[in-house]
Amino acid sequence: MKNAPSTAPRRRLPVAELTAAAFAPFGQVIDCAGRSGQPINAASSQRFSDLAQLEADADGRLALSIFQASARRAPFALDTLECHPLGSQAFVPLHGQSFLIVVASARPDPQRIEASALQVFVSQRGQGINFRRGVWHHPLLALGNGDFLVADRLGPGNNCEEIDITHWQLGIDH
């Protein structure tokens, strides 16, 4: 159970623009910008292939889901980090809405994660992301109402580990 909100001042984390290079240690940015497409369907469509490297262990399978997200409002108080050790997790906004992405480097031991290792990105219109398996991240922080197409691993085993970070007293003002 989450701790009650604190009245203590929160340390604010800076927000960076989401780019493929900056996000590379954590996964891939899913975006067609700057990529070459291949004409298909009698040249009525462009195909942009292999935008994310989805992962699942041998016991699981990849599945597509839709998350219906409600817009969050600043200031954002960060309360949880989660990771998916058995597979990757991708988020693609279906209505172009932006969202905040909070990540920490992959660590086998969650007790070794420190607040100073967190980075925050803001997506541009239509950008999605794919977290590599084992990357610690905050749950979805949508900046606008809308649906997200989510690709992740389903199957046996615990593929969602969580740690409570409310005691870090971190926030985002974006």
Secondary structure, 3 states (H helix, E strand, C coil): CCCCCCCCCCEECCEEECCHHHHCCCEEEECCCCCCCEEECCCCEEECCCCCCCCECCCCEEEEEEEEECCCCCCEECCEEEECCCECEEEEECCCCCEEEEEECCCCCHHHCCHHHCEEEECCCCCEEEECCCCEECCCEECCCEEEEEEEEECCCCCCEEEECHHHCEEECC
